[in-house]
Amino acid sequence: MEERPEVTPQEVSQPETTAEEVAGTETAERQMESPEAELERLRQELEAARAQAAEYLDGWQRTQAEFANYRKRQEAEFMERVRLNNAVLIARILPVLDDLERAVQTLPPGLQSLTWVEGVFLIKRKLEVILEAEGLKPIETTGKFFDPLYHEAVTYEDVPGYEEGQIIGEVQRGYMLGDRVIRPALVRVARASQTNQ
């Protein structure tokens, strides 16, 4: 049999490399690199860092734009809800305004100079000013032609001196809130005379 050389315990156990030794080895390898190679490596690291920074900046800007759009959308929805709520409230108040208008129109001439009647006039005017401040405006009917977007025909009548579709008179005033019709005007509309056909 062949004899094997004896191995001593010192030869068998090899010391483990530590992280410090690995880092030292990498540093030594870097020191052995040529200056051009090290410069190229640093440029690549810089480019990678710039690319990552640009990606982070792009993501941040995109998130900021999305949040700004979300805020604008929320504000627009809130304002639309406020407008709708105002429209509902104003539509409920309009019959009161109509009643005050009728009371003023049917008031006998002898009572108009009384103090309490003047108070009713003031109340009516204050109510009109408040509603105007909220954006309420009456729909024009005098001299206009019937438009189904703004008017609702109560009757069609043969009346000389009026053209086909022209408004003869207003039965109930209509109102708009901003650009939205909250109550169409009830009107009497002229039609072509039957004798002309």
Summary of the structure (lengths in Angstrom):
residues: 197
radius of gyration: 43.8
end to end distance: 138.1
largest distance: 147.8
contacts: 424
relative contact order: 0.08
helix: 58%
strand: 16%
